[in-house]
Amino acid sequence: MENKNFQVVGQITPRKDGVARVTGQEKYTVDTTLPRMLYGRTVCSPYAHARIKSVDTSAAEAMGAVVLTFKDIPPIRYNERIITVEWALHKDHYILADKVRRMGEPVVAVAAETEELAEKAARAVKVEYEPLPVLIDPREAMKPGAAPLYDTVMYGDKEIKIENNIACTREVIEGDVDKAFAESDVFVEGTFKTHKIYHAQMEPKSVLCRPEPDGGITVWATTQSIHNTRIVLGQIFDIPLSKINVKRMAVGGTFGSSIQMNSVVPIGVALALKARRPVRLTLTREEDMHDHGRFGTDAHIKIGAKKDGTLTGVEMEMIADLGAHIIQGYSFLGVSIGWVVSLYRLPNVRYKGVGVYTNKAPGCAMQGYGNPQATLAVESLLDELAEKLGMDPLELRLKNYVGLGMTFWGQGPMVRSIVWSDGVPELLGKGQELIGWDKRESPDTKSGRFRRGIGLGRGFHTTSAGAPQPGDVIDFSGALVKVNQDGSVDVVTAMVDHGGGTWEAIAKLVAETLCVPLDKVNVVPSDTFSTVYDVCTHATRGTYAGGGAAVKVAEQVKKEIFETAAHYMNVQPDALKLRMDHEQGQAVIYVPSIPDRKMTLKQLASRTWSESWKTIAAVDSYRPTNCPPAYVTIFLEIEVDTWTGTVRTLRTALGVDCGTVVNPDGAIGQLEGGLSRGLGMALYEDNEWNDQGQLLSKGYWVDAKTPGIMETPALQDLNTHFADTYEPTGPLGAKGIGEAALNPVPAAYANAIYNAIGIRFYELPITPEKILGALMEQENMVKEGVH
Amino acid sequence: MKPQMITLHINGRTHYVALNPNQTLLVALRDLGYTDVKCGCEKGDCGACAVFLNGVAVNSCLVLAGQADEGEILTAAGLGTSEHPHPLQTAFSDAGAIQCGYCTPGMIVSAKALLDHKPHPTDTEIRDAISGNLCRCTGYAQIIQAVQSAAEKMDAGGEG
């Protein structure tokens, strides 16, 4: 089972797509053009909540633009994210707005010969609006009498009424919380708030659509799932999937922002179908900021414990700010409690989650999908509990964490599996040593302008949403692997690489399995026509599930190699072995006991070709039956400037248990990138709306406070480390990293800030203003003698 | 608004183009097929569209194409080829400094602008030079390492 003598996996190798990316030759959707292509633009609402009274497109049409209004689109409500199964899917979205529910919502779309003409035509469209009361705060939106965003939405194929702007609720009860709390000695609780922040992926979301002569369409789109994009387009436009081809593109980062079919995609398709010409439509940065964001959360959480630190149960109530559309609110409510109970053993659970519509950007997946929010709450409360009990926070965590052999259900109540690999003690031990945890002093020993603090955030993410049974989340991948006539190998997969190196990992896993040198294994360009289904690159599943599929199929190819070679070599297939021969640059098939009985994969493939026999190839699907936790521990030392309220990151120890490390330099990049995005979430980023639903950043990226290079700690103080584990259910022992790298970061900052100044923050971001305000309050309390 | 004829010398090739006076250099370059010049924000926030104009690194979204008339423009694609990449390009590829790669061409232009004047930059100088370029993926550490490593290689090899 466990074999760590890898030849390719775990090696630092020049990235296959590296040259294309550094020389600017990589093509993203927004770089793609076609002959006779038209440029699309949308007419976006300047109001956050309004009825559309009239639309006059005559001036735009007089300019020669193709114009699309609500009357021209299929009268179908859809949910752009179909990772959730049909029976749990709310649908409230039309291609163009029937009524405006957020700033920047597309009301009309145009296409014209040049980008400039398209812009002019869009501006020439006259829309008369009747503004409605704007709801920014979910608590206000839930009040009886608040202006409704929707009267009804679709749930599966049923139309359901929406009351008090509550889109969905979810309750989970396990064990007996009342009894558990009655038997508890100590409690910690708090209300934790996080805001809608912006994904800030570098590539603007784009689509290019070409109508085909047979009534079909070819679509180039920014997306994390080509197959789900195709399925939703088929449903909306009633085109057989056999006539819809979605191309898999390089993606300029997503962080969850393209988990769904993006809002521009069906608009671009509808424009192209109407124009009978190719159309490209790209969001401006400002439109993109209005298009999606992280879910805002407001969660009250209470945890009980025994005197010895054993946790007894949890009670949690959460309001999720869904924004103007429900993209994946129901699943979000499910995973939010899943993250909590999979961090620590909490056998008794009472949870209620409510998803509320507001006139803001729709919430969609953003790295961690509720996990950083949940981890902030749990890890803050665990530190409080440790202080109450007089225990070392590390010891409390080790005592209660969900580890080896335990049940784990991060991805919602229906996705449960067993933990088979667990590097938590190793990660905590190493981090403890690197950061100097044992020299950590309590906040009351600190004074002066600059106060230092050490904090710990521990977390995880599920690697895929695999489980033994089907649930409300679809999770499977597929791959086609074929041996070419020269012994090189093509891997054909629908899995998208957001940039983290998923394709590189898949290539390495196949190279390792087939003993073919890495430069001869290629993850080839693909599309929905040439691939079997893959659900989506999300849930930290790229390497585990996409790589899992590739390894499963490569094993089948290996079997076929042996069976075919056995004929030529006149031996039993089971007697054959493969090894990588770097001198010949080939996989060599050999019989260990008969030294001269061997042939290269090139010789084999070349003969099967020239003798008109066959291609050695296999294709299959792969459903993970587990969703193993990728564990991460983040130790930080920070410094708070008590005069300015700013927080500087001094030292870090970032550790991950991702099983076998497939791309070491990529894995380090995941941890460091997670720190940067987590730092932004913890300290600065807040895509704020005013009470009229206008974005305060006005579409300016720096005003949304995306972290820059100055926030990165000094390189010598930025420590990263890996646990030495092997995941038995993963491809060659691998799990994921992605989201796990960010999840505990905001919690680590909150705990480090507490350790520096003795003030606990329950709301993100912990801005200098908040820190200064709290310090002043602390000082006043001291002056007034309040303790 | 009437188009005006302008001349752009891009990566050693000369283009004669008719453009409206309000056209940005970014759009002009991308329309000519130089899609290695990335469009991130069109507001000067992200640096993805950085190019050299007459030897100076600029955000091409903040320059009108007319201002670049008769100018020498060098983009990331003009710095090296697949066979002979610039040492910075090799270093970015080797040091894990690229993930999605969308910010990379702009980053490399900013880094080259630094190394042109400071062949032995300090950590602070590298950060200053890159501070106008946003990267959401990497957390920047491997980018700093790539610039350091390229500087060392260029120094040793006398390149650049």
Boltz contact constraints between the chains, C-beta under 6 A:
constraints:
  - contact:
      token1: [A, 14]
      token2: [B, 93]
      max_distance: 6.0
  - contact:
      token1: [A, 14]
      token2: [B, 94]
      max_distance: 6.0
  - contact:
      token1: [A, 15]
      token2: [B, 93]
      max_distance: 6.0
  - contact:
      token1: [A, 18]
      token2: [B, 93]
      max_distance: 6.0
  - contact:
      token1: [A, 19]
      token2: [B, 82]
      max_distance: 6.0
  - contact:
      token1: [A, 21]
      token2: [B, 98]
      max_distance: 6.0
  - contact:
      token1: [A, 21]
      token2: [B, 101]
      max_distance: 6.0
  - contact:
      token1: [A, 21]
      token2: [B, 104]
      max_distance: 6.0
  - contact:
      token1: [A, 22]
      token2: [B, 89]
      max_distance: 6.0
  - contact:
      token1: [A, 22]
      token2: [B, 92]
      max_distance: 6.0
  - contact:
      token1: [A, 22]
      token2: [B, 93]
      max_distance: 6.0
  - contact:
      token1: [A, 22]
      token2: [B, 104]
      max_distance: 6.0
  - contact:
      token1: [A, 23]
      token2: [B, 77]
      max_distance: 6.0
  - contact:
      token1: [A, 24]
      token2: [B, 36]
      max_distance: 6.0
  - contact:
      token1: [A, 24]
      token2: [B, 76]
      max_distance: 6.0
  - contact:
      token1: [A, 24]
      token2: [B, 77]
      max_distance: 6.0
  - contact:
      token1: [A, 24]
      token2: [B, 105]
      max_distance: 6.0
  - contact:
      token1: [A, 26]
      token2: [B, 101]
      max_distance: 6.0
  - contact:
      token1: [A, 31]
      token2: [B, 35]
      max_distance: 6.0
  - contact:
      token1: [A, 200]
      token2: [B, 136]
      max_distance: 6.0
  - contact:
      token1: [A, 202]
      token2: [B, 40]
      max_distance: 6.0
  - contact:
      token1: [A, 202]
      token2: [B, 102]
      max_distance: 6.0
  - contact:
      token1: [A, 202]
      token2: [B, 103]
      max_distance: 6.0
  - contact:
      token1: [A, 202]
      token2: [B, 136]
      max_distance: 6.0
  - contact:
      token1: [A, 203]
      token2: [B, 102]
      max_distance: 6.0
  - contact:
      token1: [A, 252]
      token2: [B, 100]
      max_distance: 6.0
  - contact:
      token1: [A, 252]
      token2: [B, 102]
      max_distance: 6.0
  - contact:
      token1: [A, 253]
      token2: [B, 100]
      max_distance: 6.0
  - contact:
      token1: [A, 253]
      token2: [B, 136]
      max_distance: 6.0
  - contact:
      token1: [A, 253]
      token2: [B, 137]
      max_distance: 6.0
  - contact:
      token1: [A, 285]
      token2: [B, 41]
      max_distance: 6.0
  - contact:
      token1: [A, 499]
      token2: [B, 99]
      max_distance: 6.0
  - contact:
      token1: [A, 499]
      token2: [B, 100]
      max_distance: 6.0
  - contact:
      token1: [A, 499]
      token2: [B, 137]
      max_distance: 6.0
  - contact:
      token1: [A, 500]
      token2: [B, 99]
      max_distance: 6.0
  - contact:
      token1: [A, 665]
      token2: [B, 96]
      max_distance: 6.0
  - contact:
      token1: [A, 669]
      token2: [B, 96]
      max_distance: 6.0
  - contact:
      token1: [A, 669]
      token2: [B, 99]
      max_distance: 6.0
  - contact:
      token1: [A, 669]
      token2: [B, 138]
      max_distance: 6.0
  - contact:
      token1: [A, 669]
      token2: [B, 142]
      max_distance: 6.0
  - contact:
      token1: [A, 672]
      token2: [B, 139]
      max_distance: 6.0
  - contact:
      token1: [A, 672]
      token2: [B, 141]
      max_distance: 6.0
  - contact:
      token1: [A, 673]
      token2: [B, 137]
      max_distance: 6.0
  - contact:
      token1: [A, 673]
      token2: [B, 138]
      max_distance: 6.0
  - contact:
      token1: [A, 673]
      token2: [B, 139]
      max_distance: 6.0
  - contact:
      token1: [A, 675]
      token2: [B, 139]
      max_distance: 6.0
  - contact:
      token1: [A, 676]
      token2: [B, 139]
      max_distance: 6.0
  - contact:
      token1: [A, 700]
      token2: [B, 43]
      max_distance: 6.0
  - contact:
      token1: [A, 700]
      token2: [B, 45]
      max_distance: 6.0
  - contact:
      token1: [A, 701]
      token2: [B, 41]
      max_distance: 6.0
  - contact:
      token1: [A, 701]
      token2: [B, 45]
      max_distance: 6.0
  - contact:
      token1: [A, 701]
      token2: [B, 46]
      max_distance: 6.0
  - contact:
      token1: [A, 702]
      token2: [B, 45]
      max_distance: 6.0
  - contact:
      token1: [A, 706]
      token2: [B, 134]
      max_distance: 6.0
  - contact:
      token1: [A, 708]
      token2: [B, 131]
      max_distance: 6.0
  - contact:
      token1: [A, 709]
      token2: [B, 127]
      max_distance: 6.0
  - contact:
      token1: [A, 709]
      token2: [B, 130]
      max_distance: 6.0
  - contact:
      token1: [A, 709]
      token2: [B, 131]
      max_distance: 6.0
  - contact:
      token1: [A, 709]
      token2: [B, 140]
      max_distance: 6.0
  - contact:
      token1: [A, 710]
      token2: [B, 127]
      max_distance: 6.0
  - contact:
      token1: [A, 712]
      token2: [B, 140]
      max_distance: 6.0
  - contact:
      token1: [A, 712]
      token2: [B, 141]
      max_distance: 6.0
  - contact:
      token1: [A, 715]
      token2: [B, 141]
      max_distance: 6.0
  - contact:
      token1: [A, 718]
      token2: [B, 141]
      max_distance: 6.0
